[in-house]
Amino acid sequence: MSTWPQCALRYDGTFAGFLTCVGESFRQKTYPFYFLPPGAEQITLYPLQEIPSDPALARAVYRALETAVSPAFRRMMTYGFLTCLPQRERSLFDLIYLAFHHALPQDPTDDRILLLTRAIGHLVREAEHYRGFVRFADYGGVLVGQIAPKNRVLPLLRPHFCGRFPEENFMIYDAVHQAVLLHEDHKTQLLELAAPLEMPPPSAREQEFQALWKQFYDTREIKARHNEKGRMTHCPKRFWQDMVEMR
């Protein structure tokens, strides 16, 4: 158990901001009990510190995760930050603290390790689903898809869709986390939005294509062998809202 005094940290919600918090905590020898991203309200008796993002410090901590521990550990921390694990920052910091003090559990069934690996497994499976379930609509030459994931899957979708559509201009909008994967003129960006993105209704031509796709999907089904439970097993119902053929 750490003897460092505990505190609460407010940061900008980014991975670089989190790594900055890690660096500042080790620099000041304080142990963050809460991490508060923008918009989070938490009543706490711990001293609250505002930690502005420091790119240089974040890069130094990111390198140290590999050099002081291992490449696999850095990958775990990177993926862990993308999960929907409650208070994921605290779980990650606990392991980073142990790793830098040479006390990281070696047993993969240790609760602290197991909780994070299960969350990462859920993230990876969800991203795998979205590689097949994203549906695009044409908006003036830009392909736009909307998703509502539980985890922050856009970084994991980036290699797949950029490799699949290298010549296309496309955008995938994460409506839950207000983030966008934008690929334009062979350049790709991951953007955080300040407000929800309001998409205009699709054009008449796009609606015709969507109707044709839905008709094709319905026609291919063998009505006598319709199996609603089986369909939900292969394509969970929470994905249907963003799939043209399931509406």
C-alpha positions as CSV (number, residue, x, y, z in Angstrom):
1,M,0.0,0.0,0.0
2,S,1.4,3.4,-0.9
3,T,2.3,5.9,1.8
4,W,1.8,8.8,-0.6
5,P,-0.9,11.3,0.4
6,Q,-4.1,10.8,-1.6
7,C,-5.7,13.4,-3.8
8,A,-8.2,13.8,-6.7
9,L,-7.1,15.0,-10.1
10,R,-9.2,16.8,-12.8
11,Y,-7.8,16.5,-16.3
12,D,-8.9,16.9,-19.9
13,G,-10.1,13.3,-20.5
14,T,-7.4,12.5,-23.1
15,F,-4.8,9.7,-22.9
16,A,-2.1,12.3,-23.0
17,G,-3.8,14.1,-20.1
18,F,-4.0,10.9,-18.2
19,L,-0.3,10.2,-18.7
20,T,0.4,13.8,-17.6
21,C,-1.5,13.0,-14.4
22,V,0.7,9.9,-13.9
23,G,3.9,11.9,-14.4
24,E,2.8,14.7,-12.0
25,S,1.7,12.2,-9.4
26,F,5.1,10.5,-9.4
27,R,6.8,13.9,-9.4
28,Q,4.8,15.2,-6.4
29,K,4.6,11.7,-4.8
30,T,0.8,11.9,-4.4
31,Y,-1.6,9.0,-5.0
32,P,-4.8,10.0,-7.0
33,F,-7.9,8.4,-5.6
34,Y,-10.2,9.9,-8.2
35,F,-9.6,11.1,-11.8
36,L,-12.2,13.6,-13.0
37,P,-12.6,14.1,-16.8
38,P,-14.5,17.1,-18.1
39,G,-18.1,17.2,-17.1
40,A,-17.6,14.7,-14.2
41,E,-18.9,15.9,-10.8
42,Q,-17.6,14.1,-7.8
43,I,-18.0,15.1,-4.1
44,T,-14.7,14.2,-2.5
45,L,-12.8,15.1,0.7
46,Y,-9.5,14.6,-1.1
47,P,-7.6,17.7,-2.2
48,L,-8.5,18.5,-5.9
49,Q,-5.8,19.4,-8.3
50,E,-6.2,20.7,-11.9
51,I,-3.7,19.0,-14.2
52,P,-3.3,20.6,-17.6
53,S,-2.0,18.3,-20.3
54,D,1.7,18.4,-20.9
55,P,2.7,16.6,-24.2
56,A,6.4,16.4,-23.3
57,L,5.7,14.8,-19.9
58,A,3.1,12.5,-21.5
59,R,5.6,11.3,-24.1
60,A,8.2,10.7,-21.4
61,V,5.7,8.6,-19.3
62,Y,4.6,6.7,-22.5
63,R,8.2,5.7,-23.3
64,A,8.8,4.7,-19.7
65,L,5.9,2.3,-19.7
66,E,7.9,0.3,-22.3
67,T,11.5,0.9,-21.2
68,A,10.8,0.5,-17.4
69,V,8.3,-2.3,-17.7
70,S,7.6,-3.9,-21.1
71,P,6.0,-3.3,-24.5
72,A,3.2,-5.6,-23.5
73,F,2.5,-3.6,-20.4
74,R,2.4,-0.3,-22.4
75,R,0.0,-1.9,-24.8
76,M,-2.2,-3.0,-21.9
77,M,-2.3,0.5,-20.5
78,T,-3.1,2.0,-23.9
79,Y,-5.9,-0.4,-24.6
80,G,-7.1,-0.2,-21.0
81,F,-7.7,3.6,-21.4
82,L,-10.1,2.9,-24.4
83,T,-12.3,0.6,-22.3
84,C,-15.6,1.5,-20.6
85,L,-14.3,0.1,-17.3
86,P,-15.6,2.3,-14.4
87,Q,-12.9,4.5,-13.0
88,R,-10.5,3.0,-15.5
89,E,-7.9,5.6,-14.8
90,R,-7.6,4.5,-11.2
91,S,-7.3,0.9,-12.2
92,L,-4.5,1.8,-14.7
93,F,-2.7,4.0,-12.2
94,D,-2.7,1.3,-9.6
95,L,-1.0,-1.1,-12.0
96,I,1.5,1.6,-13.2
97,Y,2.4,2.4,-9.6
98,L,3.0,-1.3,-8.8
99,A,5.0,-1.7,-12.1
100,F,7.3,1.2,-11.4
101,H,7.9,0.0,-7.9
102,H,8.7,-3.6,-9.2
103,A,5.6,-5.0,-7.4
104,L,3.4,-5.8,-10.4
105,P,1.4,-9.1,-9.8
106,Q,2.7,-11.9,-12.0
107,D,-0.4,-14.0,-11.5
108,P,-2.8,-13.3,-14.4
109,T,-5.8,-14.3,-12.2
110,D,-4.9,-11.5,-9.7
111,D,-8.1,-9.4,-9.4
112,R,-6.3,-6.2,-10.4
113,I,-5.0,-7.8,-13.6
114,L,-8.1,-9.9,-14.4
115,L,-10.4,-6.9,-14.2
116,L,-8.5,-5.0,-16.8
117,T,-7.8,-7.9,-19.1
118,R,-11.5,-8.7,-19.2
119,A,-12.3,-5.1,-20.0
120,I,-9.8,-5.1,-22.8
121,G,-11.2,-8.4,-24.2
122,H,-14.6,-6.7,-24.3
123,L,-13.1,-3.7,-26.2
124,V,-11.4,-5.9,-28.8
125,R,-14.5,-8.0,-29.4
126,E,-16.7,-4.9,-29.8
127,A,-14.2,-3.5,-32.3
128,E,-14.3,-6.8,-34.2
129,H,-18.1,-6.5,-34.4
130,Y,-17.9,-3.0,-35.8
131,R,-15.5,-4.0,-38.5
132,G,-18.5,-5.8,-40.0
133,F,-21.4,-3.8,-38.7
134,V,-20.5,-0.2,-39.7
135,R,-22.8,1.1,-42.5
136,F,-21.9,4.2,-44.5
137,A,-24.1,6.7,-46.3
138,D,-22.9,9.0,-49.1
139,Y,-22.9,12.7,-48.1
140,G,-21.7,14.7,-51.2
141,G,-18.8,12.3,-51.9
142,V,-17.9,11.6,-48.2
143,L,-18.9,8.3,-46.7
144,V,-20.3,8.7,-43.2
145,G,-21.0,6.0,-40.7
146,Q,-22.4,6.4,-37.2
147,I,-21.8,4.0,-34.3
148,A,-22.8,3.9,-30.6
149,P,-20.1,1.7,-28.9
150,K,-19.7,1.1,-25.2
151,N,-15.9,1.4,-25.5
152,R,-13.7,3.9,-27.4
153,V,-13.2,1.6,-30.5
154,L,-12.2,4.2,-33.1
155,P,-8.5,3.8,-32.7
156,L,-8.9,0.0,-33.2
157,L,-11.1,0.6,-36.3
158,R,-8.6,3.0,-37.9
159,P,-6.2,0.4,-39.5
160,H,-9.1,-1.7,-40.9
161,F,-11.1,1.0,-42.6
162,C,-8.1,3.1,-43.8
163,G,-6.7,-0.1,-45.3
164,R,-10.0,-1.0,-46.8
165,F,-10.9,2.4,-48.3
166,P,-7.5,4.1,-48.8
167,E,-8.8,6.2,-51.8
168,E,-12.1,7.2,-50.2
169,N,-13.0,10.2,-48.0
170,F,-14.9,8.8,-45.1
171,M,-15.9,9.6,-41.5
172,I,-17.0,7.4,-38.6
173,Y,-18.8,9.2,-35.8
174,D,-18.9,7.8,-32.3
175,A,-22.1,9.3,-31.0
176,V,-21.5,8.0,-27.4
177,H,-18.0,9.5,-26.8
178,Q,-18.4,12.4,-29.2
179,A,-15.4,11.4,-31.3
180,V,-14.7,11.2,-35.0
181,L,-12.4,9.1,-37.2
182,L,-11.8,11.3,-40.3
183,H,-10.0,10.0,-43.4
184,E,-9.6,12.7,-46.1
185,D,-7.1,13.0,-48.9
186,H,-5.1,10.0,-47.6
187,K,-4.7,11.6,-44.2
188,T,-6.4,10.3,-41.1
189,Q,-7.3,12.1,-37.8
190,L,-9.0,11.1,-34.6
191,L,-10.9,14.1,-33.3
192,E,-12.8,14.9,-30.1
193,L,-15.9,17.0,-30.5
194,A,-17.2,19.6,-28.2
195,A,-20.8,19.0,-29.0
196,P,-22.9,16.3,-30.6
197,L,-22.7,16.1,-34.4
198,E,-26.0,16.8,-36.2
199,M,-26.1,15.0,-39.5
200,P,-28.5,16.2,-42.2
201,P,-31.0,13.7,-43.7
202,P,-29.5,11.6,-46.6
203,S,-30.1,12.8,-50.1
204,A,-32.9,11.3,-52.2
205,R,-30.4,9.3,-54.2
206,E,-28.8,7.9,-51.0
207,Q,-32.2,6.9,-49.7
208,E,-32.8,5.0,-53.0
209,F,-29.6,3.1,-52.5
210,Q,-30.6,2.3,-48.9
211,A,-34.0,1.1,-50.0
212,L,-32.3,-1.2,-52.6
213,W,-29.9,-2.6,-50.0
214,K,-32.8,-3.3,-47.6
215,Q,-34.8,-5.0,-50.3
216,F,-31.8,-7.1,-51.3
217,Y,-31.3,-8.1,-47.6
218,D,-35.0,-9.0,-47.2
219,T,-35.1,-10.9,-50.5
220,R,-32.1,-13.1,-49.6
221,E,-33.8,-14.4,-46.4
222,I,-35.5,-17.8,-46.5
223,K,-38.7,-16.9,-44.7
224,A,-39.5,-20.5,-43.6
225,R,-36.1,-20.6,-41.8
226,H,-36.4,-17.2,-40.1
227,N,-34.7,-17.4,-36.7
228,E,-34.8,-14.2,-34.7
229,K,-32.8,-15.6,-31.8
230,G,-30.1,-16.9,-34.1
231,R,-29.9,-13.5,-35.9
232,M,-29.5,-11.7,-32.5
233,T,-26.7,-14.2,-31.6
234,H,-24.7,-13.4,-34.7
235,C,-25.6,-9.6,-34.7
236,P,-26.5,-8.3,-31.2
237,K,-29.5,-6.1,-31.2
238,R,-27.7,-3.1,-29.8
239,F,-26.0,-2.7,-33.2
240,W,-29.2,-2.7,-35.2
241,Q,-30.0,1.0,-34.7
242,D,-27.2,2.0,-37.0
243,M,-27.6,-0.7,-39.6
244,V,-29.9,0.2,-42.6
245,E,-31.1,-3.4,-43.1
246,M,-32.2,-3.8,-39.5
247,R,-34.2,-0.6,-39.1
